[in-house]
C-alpha cells in the first residue's frame, strides 16, 4: 500500500537536519514546567557554552519548542471534548424536541459537522505550513479555535432567537473544524522535526498526550460543573462556563508561540530551494498511495478513541440501564492512565519500531472488543471502569507511535499537506461521526453488541494498514539532489 513511483520516492526527499545530541537524556515528566520557565527567562536557556553545557542548552530549546508546539492541542481538544460531554444539554437548548433521542442525535450531528470541515482545514493549513512554515500555521490555527469557542459561550439558544441559534452554532463548529484540521497536524510535524532522530517516537507521542490532556481537562471541568451546580442551573447557564474558559487557554497558547522558532527541517528545505509551489497538488499527484494508507491506518486512532473516551460517558449514562453512576469519574481515571501510557509506547516505538506496536494494538482491540462490551452490560462502576482501563492499555499501544509514523510517511516539503489531507479525511468520516453512528446503531438495532462489532471493523481495517507499513523508508533524510521540477 505504501509503494510510490521511482521518480518521486524517498531517495529524493528532503528531511530533518539532525539538531539534537544523540546522547542527551530527557525527562518527559518535567519538560512542560521547564519549557514554560525557559519561555519566561530565555536567557537562562540560551546562555554561552562556557556557562551552560551545549547539550543542556539544546535540550532546553527542544523542550521549549515542543511545548509551544503542542500547547494548542490542549485548547483544540478541550473544546471538542466539552462539546461532546455536554451534548445532551446542548441538544435540548439548540434542538428542542419531544423525543430526547432526536435532540441527542442533533447535538452529535453538530459535533460531527466540525469534523466535516477538517479536510478543508487540512488543505488550508497544510499549504500554509509547507509553504510559509510550521510556526505561521500553528499561530493562525490556535486563534481560529479560541474565538469561536468564546462565541459559543455567549450564543443565544433556540428559545431566544429561534432557528438562528442552531445555524450560528453549526457555523462556529465549522470554523473550529477548520482550525482542528491544521492544529493537530501542525503539532505532529513541528514536534517530530524538532526532536532528535532517535527520540522522535517519544517526543512525537506528546502531541497525543496534549490532545488527550485537553480532553481530560474538558472531562474534569464537566465533572466539577456537574458536581457544583444544580441541574436547573446547569441547563440554564452552567454549560457555558467551560466554553468561556477556552478563551484563556487560547491566549496562553498564542503567547507560548510568540517566541517559537521554525524547525530546522523546514529551514533547510527552504535553504535548498525545495519549498513546493503547490504542496497540495504535489502530494496528491506524487503520494496518493500513502494518503490512502494513512486514512486506513488512523481509523482506529480516531474512531476508536472517540467511541471509547468521548462518547463513553454518554453511553454509560444514557444508553445502559440502569445508568452507571460516576461515569465522568470513570472517564477521568481511564484517560489519565491512557495519557501516562502513551509516552511509554512512543518510547518503545523508538526501540522496537512503529509497525510491531501498531499491529499488536489493533489486533488486541479486535479480539477484546466483544468481551469488554459484554462486561460493561453489567452496568456497575467496577465493570465499566475495568473495561475502559483495558481499552486504555490496548489503545495506547496503537496510538502512541501514530504521530511519528505519520510524519515518516511523507518528506518535509509536503509533510504538513500529506498528513493534513489523509488524517482529516479519516477523522472526518470515522472519528467525529463515531458518537453519532454509535448512538444511531444502538437505538436502531436495540443491541449493545452492535457497538462491539463497529469497533472490531475499525480495528481490522487499521490492522491491515499496519501490516502494510514499510519502516525502511527514511523521509527525514536530506537529499540536496531532489528533483525540483516536481515541486
C-alpha positions as CSV (number, residue, x, y, z in Angstrom):
1,X,0.0,0.0,0.0
2,X,2.9,2.3,0.5
3,X,4.7,1.9,-2.8
4,X,5.3,5.0,-4.9
5,X,6.7,5.7,-8.4
6,X,10.5,5.7,-8.5
7,X,10.5,9.3,-9.8
8,X,9.3,10.7,-6.6
9,X,10.4,8.3,-3.9
10,X,12.1,8.7,-0.6
11,X,15.6,8.6,-2.1
12,X,14.9,12.1,-3.4
13,X,13.1,13.5,-0.5
14,X,14.2,16.2,1.8
15,X,14.3,15.8,5.6
16,X,15.4,16.7,9.0
17,X,18.6,18.3,9.9
18,X,19.8,16.5,13.0
19,X,19.9,19.3,15.5
20,X,19.9,17.4,18.8
21,X,22.6,15.5,20.5
22,X,22.1,11.8,20.4
23,X,23.2,11.2,23.9
24,X,21.1,13.8,25.6
25,X,18.8,12.5,28.4
26,X,15.3,13.9,28.6
27,X,12.8,13.8,31.4
28,X,9.2,13.7,29.9
29,X,7.6,14.3,33.3
30,X,9.2,17.7,33.9
31,X,9.7,19.1,30.4
32,X,6.5,21.2,30.5
33,X,7.3,23.2,33.5
34,X,10.9,23.6,32.4
35,X,9.8,24.9,29.0
36,X,7.5,27.5,30.5
37,X,10.3,28.7,32.7
38,X,12.5,28.9,29.6
39,X,9.9,31.0,27.8
40,X,9.7,33.4,30.8
41,X,13.5,33.5,31.1
42,X,15.1,32.8,27.7
43,X,18.5,34.0,28.9
44,X,18.7,31.1,31.3
45,X,18.2,28.6,28.4
46,X,20.3,30.2,25.8
47,X,23.5,31.1,27.6
48,X,27.0,30.9,26.3
49,X,28.5,27.4,26.0
50,X,31.1,28.5,28.6
51,X,28.4,28.9,31.2
52,X,25.9,26.2,30.1
53,X,26.8,22.8,28.6
54,X,25.8,22.8,24.9
55,X,23.8,19.6,25.4
56,X,21.7,21.2,28.2
57,X,21.1,24.3,26.1
58,X,20.0,22.2,23.1
59,X,17.8,20.0,25.4
60,X,16.1,23.1,26.9
61,X,15.5,24.5,23.4
62,X,13.9,21.3,22.2
63,X,11.7,21.1,25.2
64,X,10.6,24.7,24.8
65,X,9.8,24.3,21.1
66,X,8.0,21.1,21.6
67,X,5.9,22.5,24.5
68,X,4.9,25.6,22.4
69,X,4.2,23.3,19.5
70,X,1.7,21.0,21.4
71,X,0.1,23.5,23.7
72,X,-2.6,24.5,21.1
73,X,-3.8,20.9,21.1
74,X,-5.0,21.3,24.7
75,X,-7.4,24.0,23.6
76,X,-8.5,22.3,20.4
77,X,-9.4,19.0,22.1
78,X,-10.6,20.6,25.3
79,X,-13.3,22.4,23.3
80,X,-14.3,19.3,21.3
81,X,-14.4,17.2,24.4
82,X,-16.5,19.7,26.3
83,X,-19.0,19.8,23.5
84,X,-19.2,16.0,23.5
85,X,-19.7,15.8,27.2
86,X,-22.4,18.5,27.3
87,X,-24.1,17.2,24.1
88,X,-27.3,16.1,25.9
89,X,-27.8,19.6,27.3
90,X,-26.8,21.4,24.1
91,X,-29.2,19.2,22.2
92,X,-32.1,20.4,24.3
93,X,-31.0,24.1,24.2
94,X,-30.5,24.3,20.4
95,X,-32.5,21.4,19.0
96,X,-35.6,21.1,21.3
97,X,-37.7,18.0,20.6
98,X,-40.3,15.9,22.3
99,X,-38.0,12.9,21.7
100,X,-34.8,13.2,23.8
101,X,-33.0,10.8,21.4
102,X,-33.7,13.2,18.5
103,X,-32.1,16.1,20.4
104,X,-29.1,14.0,21.3
105,X,-28.6,12.9,17.7
106,X,-28.9,16.5,16.6
107,X,-26.2,17.6,19.1
108,X,-23.9,14.8,18.0
109,X,-24.6,15.8,14.4
110,X,-23.3,19.3,15.1
111,X,-20.3,17.6,16.8
112,X,-19.7,15.7,13.6
113,X,-20.2,18.8,11.5
114,X,-17.0,20.3,12.9
115,X,-15.2,17.2,11.6
116,X,-16.6,17.6,8.1
117,X,-14.7,20.9,7.9
118,X,-11.4,19.3,8.9
119,X,-10.3,18.2,5.4
120,X,-10.6,21.8,4.2
121,X,-8.7,22.9,7.2
122,X,-6.0,20.3,6.4
123,X,-5.7,21.7,2.9
124,X,-5.6,25.4,4.0
125,X,-3.2,24.9,6.9
126,X,-1.3,22.2,5.1
127,X,-0.5,24.6,2.3
128,X,0.4,27.3,4.8
129,X,2.6,25.0,6.8
130,X,4.5,23.6,3.9
131,X,4.9,26.9,2.0
132,X,5.3,29.5,4.8
133,X,6.4,27.5,7.7
134,X,5.1,25.4,10.6
135,X,5.2,28.4,13.0
136,X,2.9,30.6,10.9
137,X,0.3,27.8,10.5
138,X,0.3,27.0,14.2
139,X,-0.2,30.6,15.3
140,X,-3.1,31.0,12.9
141,X,-4.8,27.8,13.8
142,X,-4.9,28.3,17.6
143,X,-6.7,31.7,17.3
144,X,-9.2,30.2,14.8
145,X,-10.2,27.9,17.6
146,X,-10.2,30.3,20.5
147,X,-12.5,32.9,19.1
148,X,-15.4,30.6,18.1
149,X,-15.0,28.8,21.4
150,X,-15.7,32.0,23.2
151,X,-18.6,32.9,20.9
152,X,-20.3,29.6,21.7
153,X,-20.2,30.6,25.4
154,X,-22.4,33.7,24.7
155,X,-24.6,32.2,21.9
156,X,-28.4,32.6,22.4
157,X,-30.4,29.4,22.5
158,X,-33.3,28.3,20.3
159,X,-35.8,29.7,22.8
160,X,-34.3,33.1,22.5
161,X,-33.6,33.6,18.7
162,X,-35.3,30.5,17.1
163,X,-33.8,28.9,14.1
164,X,-30.8,31.3,14.0
165,X,-29.4,29.6,17.2
166,X,-28.6,26.2,15.6
167,X,-27.4,27.9,12.4
168,X,-24.9,30.0,14.3
169,X,-23.9,27.0,16.4
170,X,-23.1,25.0,13.3
171,X,-21.2,27.9,11.7
172,X,-19.0,28.2,14.7
173,X,-18.4,24.5,14.8
174,X,-17.4,24.5,11.2
175,X,-14.8,27.3,11.9
176,X,-13.5,25.2,14.8
177,X,-13.3,22.2,12.5
178,X,-11.1,24.2,10.1
179,X,-8.8,25.0,13.0
180,X,-8.5,21.4,14.2
181,X,-7.8,20.4,10.7
182,X,-4.5,22.3,10.9
183,X,-3.5,22.4,14.6
184,X,-3.0,18.7,15.4
185,X,-1.2,18.1,12.1
186,X,1.0,21.1,12.6
187,X,2.0,19.9,16.1
188,X,2.9,16.5,14.7
189,X,5.1,18.0,12.0
190,X,6.7,20.5,14.4
191,X,7.3,18.1,17.2
192,X,8.8,15.3,15.2
193,X,11.0,17.7,13.3
194,X,12.3,19.3,16.5
195,X,13.0,16.0,18.2
196,X,16.4,14.2,18.0
197,X,16.1,11.3,15.4
198,X,16.4,8.6,17.9
199,X,13.6,10.0,20.1
200,X,11.0,11.0,17.5
201,X,8.6,8.4,18.7
202,X,8.9,9.5,22.3
203,X,8.6,13.3,21.7
204,X,6.1,12.8,18.9
205,X,3.8,10.9,21.3
206,X,3.4,14.1,23.4
207,X,1.1,15.5,20.6
208,X,-1.3,12.7,21.5
209,X,-0.8,13.4,25.2
210,X,-1.6,17.1,24.8
211,X,-4.7,16.2,22.8
212,X,-5.8,13.7,25.5
213,X,-4.8,16.3,28.1
214,X,-7.2,18.7,26.6
215,X,-10.0,16.1,26.5
216,X,-9.1,15.1,30.1
217,X,-9.3,18.8,31.1
218,X,-12.7,19.0,29.5
219,X,-13.8,15.9,31.4
220,X,-12.6,17.3,34.7
221,X,-14.3,20.7,34.1
222,X,-17.5,18.9,33.2
223,X,-17.3,16.7,36.4
224,X,-16.7,19.8,38.5
225,X,-19.6,21.8,37.0
226,X,-21.9,18.8,37.2
227,X,-21.0,18.4,40.9
228,X,-21.3,22.0,41.9
229,X,-24.3,23.2,40.1
230,X,-27.9,22.0,40.4
231,X,-29.5,20.6,37.3
232,X,-31.6,23.6,36.6
233,X,-28.6,26.0,36.7
234,X,-26.6,23.6,34.6
235,X,-29.2,23.6,31.8
236,X,-29.8,27.4,32.1
237,X,-26.2,28.7,32.1
238,X,-23.7,26.3,33.6
239,X,-22.9,24.6,30.4
240,X,-21.5,27.9,29.0
241,X,-18.7,28.1,31.6
242,X,-16.2,25.7,30.0
243,X,-16.6,27.3,26.6
244,X,-15.9,30.8,28.1
245,X,-12.8,29.4,29.8
246,X,-11.4,28.2,26.5
247,X,-10.6,31.8,25.5
248,X,-7.9,32.0,28.3
249,X,-6.3,28.7,27.1
250,X,-6.2,30.1,23.6
251,X,-4.4,33.3,24.5
252,X,-2.0,31.3,26.7
253,X,-1.2,29.1,23.7
254,X,-0.6,32.1,21.4
255,X,1.7,33.7,24.0
256,X,3.7,30.5,24.2
257,X,4.1,30.5,20.4
258,X,5.3,34.1,20.1
259,X,8.9,33.1,20.6
260,X,8.6,29.9,18.6
261,X,11.5,29.0,16.3
262,X,10.9,27.4,12.9
263,X,12.1,23.8,12.6
264,X,15.5,23.2,11.1
265,X,13.8,20.7,8.7
266,X,11.7,23.4,7.1
267,X,14.5,25.9,7.2
268,X,16.8,23.5,5.4
269,X,14.2,22.7,2.8
270,X,13.8,26.4,2.2
271,X,17.5,27.0,2.0
272,X,17.9,24.2,-0.6
273,X,15.1,25.8,-2.7
274,X,12.8,22.8,-2.3
275,X,9.7,24.6,-1.0
276,X,6.8,23.4,-3.1
277,X,4.9,26.0,-5.1
278,X,1.7,24.0,-4.6
279,X,2.2,21.3,-1.9
280,X,-1.4,20.1,-2.2
281,X,-1.1,19.2,-5.9
282,X,2.4,17.8,-5.3
283,X,1.4,15.4,-2.5
284,X,-1.9,14.3,-4.2
285,X,-0.1,13.6,-7.5
286,X,3.1,12.0,-6.2
287,X,2.0,10.3,-3.0
288,X,-1.7,9.1,-3.4
289,X,-0.9,5.7,-2.1
290,X,0.5,7.0,1.2
291,X,-2.6,9.2,1.7
292,X,-5.0,6.3,1.4
293,X,-2.7,4.2,3.5
294,X,-2.8,6.9,6.2
295,X,-6.6,7.1,6.0
296,X,-6.9,3.4,6.8
297,X,-4.2,3.4,9.5
298,X,-5.8,6.1,11.7
299,X,-9.4,4.8,11.5
300,X,-8.8,3.1,14.9
301,X,-6.9,6.0,16.3
302,X,-9.7,8.4,15.6
303,X,-12.9,6.4,15.6
304,X,-11.9,4.1,18.3
305,X,-10.7,6.9,20.6
306,X,-13.9,8.9,20.2
307,X,-16.0,5.9,20.7
308,X,-14.2,4.7,23.9
309,X,-13.5,8.0,25.6
310,X,-15.6,10.9,24.3
311,X,-18.8,9.0,23.7
312,X,-18.3,6.6,26.7
313,X,-19.8,8.8,29.4
314,X,-22.9,9.3,27.3
315,X,-23.0,5.6,26.7
316,X,-22.8,4.8,30.4
317,X,-25.5,7.3,31.5
318,X,-27.9,7.5,28.5
319,X,-27.7,4.0,27.0
320,X,-27.0,1.5,29.7
321,X,-29.8,0.6,32.2
322,X,-29.6,1.2,35.0
323,X,-27.3,4.2,34.3
324,X,-23.8,3.8,35.6
325,X,-23.0,6.3,38.4
326,X,-19.9,8.5,38.4
327,X,-19.5,8.0,34.6
328,X,-17.3,11.1,34.3
329,X,-15.1,9.9,37.1
330,X,-14.6,6.6,35.3
331,X,-13.6,8.5,32.2
332,X,-11.1,10.8,34.0
333,X,-9.4,7.8,35.6
334,X,-9.1,5.8,32.4
335,X,-7.9,8.8,30.3
336,X,-5.3,9.6,32.9
337,X,-4.0,6.1,32.5
338,X,-4.0,6.4,28.8
339,X,-2.1,9.7,28.9
340,X,0.6,8.1,31.1
341,X,1.0,5.1,28.9
342,X,1.3,6.9,25.5
343,X,4.8,8.3,26.0
344,X,5.9,4.8,27.1
345,X,4.6,3.3,23.9
346,X,6.1,6.1,21.9
347,X,9.4,5.4,23.5
348,X,9.0,1.7,22.8
349,X,8.5,2.5,19.1
350,X,12.0,4.1,19.1
351,X,13.4,0.8,20.4
352,X,11.2,-1.8,18.7
353,X,9.9,0.0,15.6
354,X,6.5,1.5,14.8
355,X,5.0,-1.4,12.9
356,X,5.1,-4.1,15.7
357,X,3.2,-1.8,18.1
358,X,0.5,-0.8,15.6
359,X,-0.1,-4.5,14.7
360,X,-0.2,-5.7,18.3
361,X,-2.5,-2.8,19.4
362,X,-5.0,-3.2,16.6
363,X,-5.1,-7.0,16.9
364,X,-5.6,-6.8,20.6
365,X,-8.5,-4.4,20.4
366,X,-10.2,-6.5,17.7
367,X,-10.0,-9.6,19.9
368,X,-11.0,-7.8,23.2
369,X,-13.8,-5.6,21.9
370,X,-16.7,-8.0,22.2
371,X,-15.9,-9.5,25.7
372,X,-15.2,-6.0,27.1
373,X,-18.5,-4.6,25.9
374,X,-20.2,-7.7,27.3
375,X,-18.6,-6.8,30.7
376,X,-19.9,-3.3,30.5
377,X,-23.5,-4.5,30.3
378,X,-23.4,-5.4,34.0
379,X,-23.9,-1.6,34.4
380,X,-21.8,-1.3,37.5
381,X,-19.0,1.2,38.4
382,X,-16.4,-1.7,38.6
383,X,-17.4,-3.3,35.3
384,X,-17.4,0.0,33.4
385,X,-14.0,1.1,34.9
386,X,-12.4,-2.3,34.3
387,X,-13.5,-2.4,30.6
388,X,-12.4,1.1,29.9
389,X,-9.0,0.7,31.6
390,X,-8.3,-2.4,29.5
391,X,-9.3,-0.4,26.4
392,X,-6.9,2.3,27.5
393,X,-3.9,0.0,27.8
394,X,-4.6,-1.6,24.4
395,X,-5.3,1.7,22.6
396,X,-2.2,3.3,24.0
397,X,-0.1,0.7,22.3
398,X,-1.6,1.6,18.9
399,X,-1.8,5.4,19.1
400,X,1.4,6.1,21.0
401,X,3.6,5.8,17.8
402,X,1.0,7.3,15.5
403,X,2.4,10.8,15.2
404,X,5.9,9.7,14.2
405,X,4.5,7.0,11.9
406,X,2.5,9.7,10.0
407,X,5.5,12.1,9.9
408,X,7.7,9.4,8.5
409,X,5.3,8.7,5.6
410,X,6.0,12.0,3.8
411,X,9.0,14.1,3.0
412,X,9.4,17.6,4.6
413,X,8.2,19.6,1.5
414,X,4.7,18.0,1.6
415,X,4.6,16.5,5.1
416,X,2.1,19.0,6.5
417,X,-0.2,18.7,3.5
418,X,0.1,14.9,3.2
419,X,-0.8,14.3,6.8
420,X,-3.4,17.0,6.8
421,X,-5.3,15.5,3.9
422,X,-5.2,11.9,4.9
423,X,-5.6,12.2,8.6
424,X,-8.5,14.7,8.4
425,X,-10.3,12.7,5.8
426,X,-10.2,9.7,8.1
427,X,-11.2,11.6,11.2
428,X,-14.0,13.5,9.4
429,X,-15.9,10.4,8.4
430,X,-14.9,7.9,11.0
431,X,-13.7,9.9,14.0
432,X,-16.2,12.8,14.6
433,X,-19.0,10.7,13.3
434,X,-18.4,7.8,15.8
435,X,-20.6,9.2,18.6
436,X,-23.4,9.8,16.1
437,X,-23.1,6.4,14.4
438,X,-22.8,4.6,17.7
439,X,-25.9,6.3,19.1
440,X,-27.9,5.6,15.9
441,X,-26.8,1.9,15.8
442,X,-27.8,1.2,19.4
443,X,-31.3,2.7,19.0
444,X,-31.8,1.2,15.5
445,X,-30.7,-2.3,16.3
446,X,-31.6,-2.2,20.0
447,X,-28.4,-4.0,20.9
448,X,-25.2,-3.0,22.6
449,X,-23.3,-5.8,20.8
450,X,-23.5,-3.8,17.6
451,X,-21.0,-1.3,19.1
452,X,-18.5,-4.1,19.7
453,X,-18.8,-5.1,16.0
454,X,-18.4,-1.5,14.9
455,X,-15.2,-1.2,16.9
456,X,-13.9,-4.6,15.6
457,X,-14.4,-3.4,12.0
458,X,-12.3,-0.3,12.7
459,X,-9.6,-2.3,14.3
460,X,-9.4,-4.8,11.4
461,X,-9.0,-2.1,8.8
462,X,-6.2,-0.4,10.8
463,X,-4.6,-3.8,11.4
464,X,-4.4,-4.4,7.6
465,X,-2.9,-0.9,7.2
466,X,-0.4,-1.6,10.0
467,X,0.7,-4.9,8.3
468,X,1.4,-2.9,5.1
469,X,3.7,-0.3,6.8
470,X,7.3,-0.1,5.5
471,X,9.7,1.2,8.1
472,X,12.7,1.0,5.8
473,X,11.9,4.3,4.2
474,X,13.6,7.4,5.6
475,X,11.7,10.6,4.6
476,X,13.7,12.6,7.1
477,X,16.9,12.1,5.2
478,X,18.3,15.2,3.5
479,X,19.0,14.9,-0.3
480,X,20.2,18.1,-1.9
481,X,19.6,16.5,-5.4
482,X,15.9,16.2,-5.0
483,X,14.1,16.8,-8.3
484,X,12.9,20.4,-8.2
485,X,10.7,20.1,-11.3
486,X,8.2,18.1,-9.2
487,X,7.8,20.9,-6.7
